Amino acid sequence: MDNTYYNSADLRKFGKVTEWSEKVGKKFFDWYGEAFAEGELSAKEKALIALAVAHVVQCPYCIDAYTEESIKKGYSEGQMMEALHVAAAIRGGASMVHGVQMMNKAKKLNM
């Protein structure tokens, strides 16, 4: 037995989250399916975006699912890693840009 908080086998149970709230759960899965359907972006592009976002929100289930999906859709390991670096740069940049708020506050306090 794997001794971790996240059990990879639970990913296969994702569809069962509707059991306690079927009406709302169905709406979620309808919307989720539509969000990943072919549209202005291809399903392939959406899989790579999902993989990058999965890292930003730190969802191990999503990372597993969209790593697999990205490989199935033909992305290379290098492309997936590049998408991860873009996501990490945005996440890091979002933290850094808030430094302006700190600088503004510090300047006011030091006047």
C-alpha positions as CSV (number, residue, x, y, z in Angstrom):
1,M,0.0,0.0,0.0
2,D,1.3,3.4,-1.0
3,N,1.6,5.5,2.2
4,T,0.8,9.0,0.8
5,Y,-2.1,11.4,1.3
6,Y,-3.0,11.3,-2.4
7,N,-3.9,7.8,-3.7
8,S,-3.6,7.7,-7.5
9,A,-6.4,5.1,-7.6
10,D,-8.8,7.8,-6.4
11,L,-8.5,9.5,-9.8
12,R,-10.6,6.7,-11.3
13,K,-13.3,7.5,-8.7
14,F,-13.6,11.2,-9.8
15,G,-16.9,10.5,-11.6
16,K,-18.4,9.3,-8.3
17,V,-18.2,12.8,-6.7
18,T,-21.7,13.3,-8.1
19,E,-23.2,10.7,-5.7
20,W,-24.0,13.1,-2.9
21,S,-25.1,15.9,-5.2
22,E,-26.1,14.4,-8.5
23,K,-27.8,17.5,-10.0
24,V,-24.9,19.8,-9.4
25,G,-22.3,17.1,-10.2
26,K,-23.9,16.5,-13.6
27,K,-23.8,20.2,-14.4
28,F,-20.1,20.3,-13.4
29,F,-19.3,17.3,-15.7
30,D,-21.3,18.7,-18.6
31,W,-19.5,22.0,-18.2
32,Y,-16.1,20.3,-17.8
33,G,-16.7,18.2,-20.9
34,E,-17.7,21.3,-22.9
35,A,-14.6,23.2,-21.7
36,F,-12.4,20.5,-23.1
37,A,-14.3,20.0,-26.4
38,E,-12.9,21.1,-29.7
39,G,-13.5,24.8,-30.2
40,E,-11.3,27.9,-30.9
41,L,-8.6,25.8,-29.3
42,S,-8.0,22.2,-30.2
43,A,-8.5,19.4,-27.6
44,K,-4.8,18.8,-27.9
45,E,-4.0,22.4,-27.0
46,K,-6.4,22.3,-24.1
47,A,-4.7,19.2,-22.7
48,L,-1.3,21.0,-22.6
49,I,-2.9,24.0,-21.0
50,A,-4.6,21.8,-18.4
51,L,-1.2,20.1,-17.6
52,A,0.4,23.5,-17.0
53,V,-2.5,24.7,-14.8
54,A,-2.5,21.4,-12.9
55,H,1.0,22.2,-11.8
56,V,0.1,25.8,-10.8
57,V,-2.8,24.6,-8.7
58,Q,-0.7,21.6,-7.5
59,C,-3.3,18.9,-8.1
60,P,-1.5,15.5,-8.3
61,Y,-4.5,13.9,-9.8
62,C,-4.7,16.5,-12.6
63,I,-1.0,16.2,-13.2
64,D,-1.3,12.4,-13.6
65,A,-4.4,12.8,-15.8
66,Y,-3.1,15.5,-18.1
67,T,0.4,14.1,-18.4
68,E,-1.3,11.0,-19.8
69,E,-3.6,13.0,-21.9
70,S,-0.8,15.2,-23.3
71,I,1.2,12.1,-24.2
72,K,-1.8,10.5,-25.9
73,K,-2.4,13.7,-27.9
74,G,1.2,13.6,-29.1
75,Y,3.1,16.1,-27.0
76,S,6.8,15.3,-26.3
77,E,8.4,15.4,-22.9
78,G,10.2,18.6,-23.9
79,Q,7.0,20.3,-24.9
80,M,5.3,19.3,-21.6
81,M,8.3,20.6,-19.6
82,E,8.3,23.8,-21.5
83,A,4.6,24.3,-20.7
84,L,5.5,23.7,-17.0
85,H,8.2,26.3,-17.2
86,V,5.7,28.9,-18.6
87,A,3.2,28.1,-15.9
88,A,5.9,28.4,-13.2
89,A,7.2,31.7,-14.6
90,I,3.6,33.1,-14.5
91,R,3.2,31.8,-10.9
92,G,6.5,33.3,-9.9
93,G,5.8,36.6,-11.7
94,A,2.5,36.9,-10.0
95,S,4.3,36.7,-6.6
96,M,7.0,39.1,-7.7
97,V,4.6,41.7,-9.1
98,H,3.0,42.0,-5.7
99,G,6.4,43.3,-4.5
100,V,5.3,46.6,-6.0
101,Q,2.5,46.7,-3.3
102,M,5.1,46.0,-0.6
103,M,7.4,48.7,-2.0
104,N,4.5,51.3,-2.2
105,K,3.5,50.5,1.4
106,A,7.1,50.7,2.7
107,K,7.6,54.0,0.9
108,K,4.5,55.4,2.6
109,L,5.6,54.2,6.0
110,N,9.1,55.5,5.7
111,M,8.0,59.0,4.7
